[in-house]
């Protein structure tokens, strides 16, 4: 549900949610710190969540929401705080691992130094005349020292191998954490944070190499009334279906994301306007070609349509400007009949 709350807080309902959160904090005599405000906006946006139930339980028991309790709630229930905690935990494990490896290397270094001293002493003794018994004793000492240093080196090799495995495990874990932090939980597409970062990266690269970046915005038609009629669970089913089409067509080197609510976005690099328009029409046609059924009752939901708009970024154009042009193009598609694609450069004619 965290993804749904994030979407709500980026939409038209965000201000009413924020006002309700402030009122609830004031009623509960909770200071409106940044952390408390974040907790209470999540509570208002999703009153049935585990976080909301825990806050209600604390308040009903007469518990004062202190800074310490707020931090514990955030670490347990807020996605960003949980992510930071996972990163910190991985960092602690890595620090301990590096300390252990450093100690093992230091120990091996000391034993190798002692072995070197033993060899140097043997070399000095050999420069003179040695009796048989003394020579045997020296050989015995060298053999013992060699075995000892071999054992320590073998132990170091084993420790380094174990450390490599642990670091590889941590790397895989952190990569999974990164994927979770940049993936929309409902649709498995990239989330808004990942989209913003990728669009910025693509624009920087385009400026450096005089490349082409085109942004497309796609929106499910009549989704609010669909949700009101069939309910949010069925609405989620529709979102996942549309996302599956967009994700497949928008696979790398394209970049597809859930932009917010029922809105999606695709970043195209080095593709002509004709290619982009053809691709968006392919998505639009495929989405509308399937008659969906409600999973719980097998009722016909009818066909789903989408409206899309796209804008090819002009040289040096600010990111927010190209986003606004693509968004306006999508709304032109809405106003002129829906289930169509509009090129931002042809908006005047389309309107």
Secondary structure, 3 states (H helix, E strand, C coil): CHHHHHHHCCCCCHHHHHHHHHHHHHHCCCCCCHHHHHHHHHHHHCCCCHHHHHHHHHHHCCCCCCHHHHHHHHHHHCHHHHHHHHHHHHHHHHHHHHHHHHHHHHHHHHHHHHHHHHHHHHHHHHCCCCCHHHHHHHHHHHHHHHHHHHHHHHHHHHHHHHHHHHHHHHHHHHHHHHHHHCECCCCCCECHHHHHHHHHHHHHHHHHHCCCEEEEEEEECCHHHHHHHHCHHHHHHHHHHHHHHHHHHCCCCCEEEEEECCEEEEEEECCCHHHHHHHHHHHHHHHHHCEEECCCCCCEEEECCEEEEEEECCCCCCHHHHHHHHHHHHHHHHHCCCCCEEEHHHHHHHC
